[in-house]
Amino acid sequence: MTVVTDELSLVFAALADPTRRAILERLAEGQATVHQLAEPFAMTQQAVSKHLKVLEQARLISRTRSAQSRPCALEAGRLAEAAGWIERHRRVWADRHDRLAAHLERLQG
């Protein structure tokens, strides 16, 4: 198993799982407890807690203490950083694709 340490890799590794993406979608609506987050899934609260730990390590969510509960909240800034990386690279890839298409057109013409 590879240990991921850089920030962006942690974010993408966390986003790779559909359950974690669903949790983030739920948290986009507002804070929620582990119990509330576990409700739509056919898994234990302990399993959901493991997903939350991955999201927390990637700093995609934060947890606070409120009496006995620990509500989770989305940290949208981390998603914006990942989206920014994707957009920067999308532009590079699109430019390369355009140049390749132009080159192939010249070869055919």
BELNOR-V551962 format. One record per run of one state. SS is the DSSP state (@ for helix, = for strand, . for the rest). FROM is the first residue (numbers start at 0). LEN is the number of residues. If there is no record, write none. Layout:
ss = [SS & SS]
from = [FROM & FROM]
len = [LEN & LEN]
//
This chain:
ss = [. & @ & . & @ & . & = & . & @ & . & @ & . & = & . & = & . & = & . & = & . & @ & .]
from = [0 & 6 & 15 & 17 & 27 & 31 & 32 & 33 & 38 & 44 & 57 & 60 & 63 & 65 & 66 & 68 & 69 & 71 & 74 & 75 & 108]
len = [6 & 9 & 2 & 10 & 4 & 1 & 1 & 5 & 6 & 13 & 3 & 3 & 2 & 1 & 2 & 1 & 2 & 3 & 1 & 33 & 1]
//
